[in-house]
């Protein structure tokens, strides 16, 4: 088994045809590792952007890539065909630091080749998820590449961070530091089969229509936290940005509540967060100026 670790740099731009943003790739870097995790080959290419020649200031500051460096470079279609010929190997696992790079590659494939599956990548593993097994993280937070290297004692001074080839080589160093064949194997996915790309490219969104057939209406039927009886809704369910909210009253306890619900649609599920809070009575101004009493 061989391993190809790849990294991308990109520039976020707005497409002129539909006004949607795309992360247009401006650099591809990769290293080929043999079964002993030794580097046997590498790939590096800058890409002349087709959608916008202007790089945003953040990208230039992060990567130190300037527009002038890209003007005479080949375009994405040319570079990706060269990379495909270089990377098209049997029994090879592709890796990147988080699946964001694969997502961006698929996004560019869809934009320029009108297909969302990266056809030369058959097996893929998210190196960030695997390496996180060996890191101290809070609440399963994703760890940046440099921070992971620091935790594992890998010196980053020899690498030009945020450049594609050097980031790939740093990833290779982290793989060497943590690789255990049995623990790594479950992280390998067959990406051309099943719904892998559909899941990868699915964009979660908030459901803001209370009448959506995706929602169980029971989420809008809270019970009184004091007596346990069903609360009576006293108005319409209203949208407030990503929130759905409504006012309720418990006749037995003579208490007023506000329910706030946030419903996020993912590929498989709907994540629902509910918050029921006691409403404070509005202040009423008395006849004496400056005095206010609770109603």
Long-range contacts (C-beta under 8 A, 24 or more apart in sequence): 1-35, 1-91, 1-92, 1-93, 2-32, 2-33, 2-34, 2-35, 2-89, 2-91, 2-92, 2-93, 3-32, 3-33, 3-37, 3-92, 3-93, 3-94, 3-95, 3-172, 3-175, 4-30, 4-31, 4-32, 4-33, 4-87, 4-89, 4-92, 4-93, 4-94, 4-95, 5-30, 5-31, 5-33, 5-94, 5-95, 5-96, 5-127, 5-168, 5-171, 5-172, 5-175, 6-30, 6-43, 6-87, 6-94, 6-95, 6-96, 6-101, 6-164, 6-168, 7-96, 7-97, 7-101, 7-164, 7-165, 7-167, 7-168, 7-171, 8-96, 8-101, 8-104, 8-105, 8-164, 9-59, 9-63, 9-65, 9-162, 9-163, 9-164, 10-59, 10-104, 11-49, 11-52, 11-55, 11-56, 11-59, 12-56, 12-59, 13-49, 13-51, 13-52, 14-52, 15-51, 15-111, 16-51, 22-51, 22-107, 22-108, 22-111, 23-104, 23-107, 23-108, 24-49, 24-50, 24-51, 24-52, 24-76, 24-108, 24-111, 25-76, 25-104, 25-105, 25-108, 26-55, 26-59, 26-63, 26-65, 26-70, 27-63, 27-65, 27-163, 27-164, 28-79, 28-80, 28-83, 28-164, 29-163, 29-164, 29-165, 29-166, 29-167, 29-168, 30-83, 30-86, 30-87, 30-164, 30-165, 30-168, 31-165, 31-168, 31-169, 31-172, 32-89, 33-172, 33-175, 37-172, 37-175, 37-176, 37-179, 39-169, 39-172, 41-86, 42-165, 42-168, 42-169, 43-83, 43-86, 43-87, 43-165, 44-164, 44-165, 45-73, 45-74, 45-79, 45-82, 45-83, 46-70, 46-73, 47-73, 47-74, 47-75, 47-76, 47-79, 48-72, 48-73, 48-74, 48-75, 50-75, 50-76, 50-112, 62-162, 63-162, 63-163, 64-162, 64-163, 76-108, 76-112, 77-112, 77-113, 80-108, 80-109, 80-112, 80-113, 84-120, 87-120, 87-121, 88-120, 92-122, 92-123, 93-123, 93-124, 93-125, 93-188, 94-121, 94-123, 94-124, 94-125, 95-124, 95-125, 95-126, 95-127, 95-171, 95-175, 96-126, 96-127, 96-171, 97-127, 97-128, 97-145, 97-167, 97-171, 98-126, 98-127, 98-128, 98-129, 98-142, 99-124, 99-126, 99-200, 102-191, 102-200, 103-200, 103-201, 106-197, 106-200, 106-201, 107-201, 110-201, 116-197, 116-201, 117-191, 117-192, 117-197, 118-191, 119-192, 121-191, 121-192, 122-190, 122-191, 122-192, 123-188, 123-189, 123-190, 123-191, 124-188, 124-189, 124-191, 124-196, 125-184, 125-187, 125-188, 125-189, 126-187, 127-171, 127-174, 127-175, 129-187, 130-178, 130-183, 130-184, 130-187, 131-174, 131-175, 131-178, 133-178, 133-183, 134-177, 134-178, 145-170, 145-171, 145-174, 148-174, 149-173, 149-174, 152-177, 152-178, 153-177, 195-267, 198-267, 199-267, 202-266, 202-267, 204-264, 204-265, 204-266, 204-267, 205-264, 205-265, 206-242, 206-262, 206-263, 206-264, 206-265, 207-263, 207-264, 207-265, 207-270, 208-239, 208-242, 208-244, 209-239, 210-237, 210-239, 210-244, 214-263, 214-265, 214-270, 215-263, 215-270, 219-261, 219-263, 219-272, 219-274, 220-244, 220-246, 220-259, 220-261, 222-248, 222-257, 222-259, 222-274, 222-276, 224-250, 224-252, 224-253, 224-255, 224-257, 225-276, 226-250, 226-253, 226-255, 227-252, 227-253, 231-257, 231-259, 247-279, 248-276, 256-281
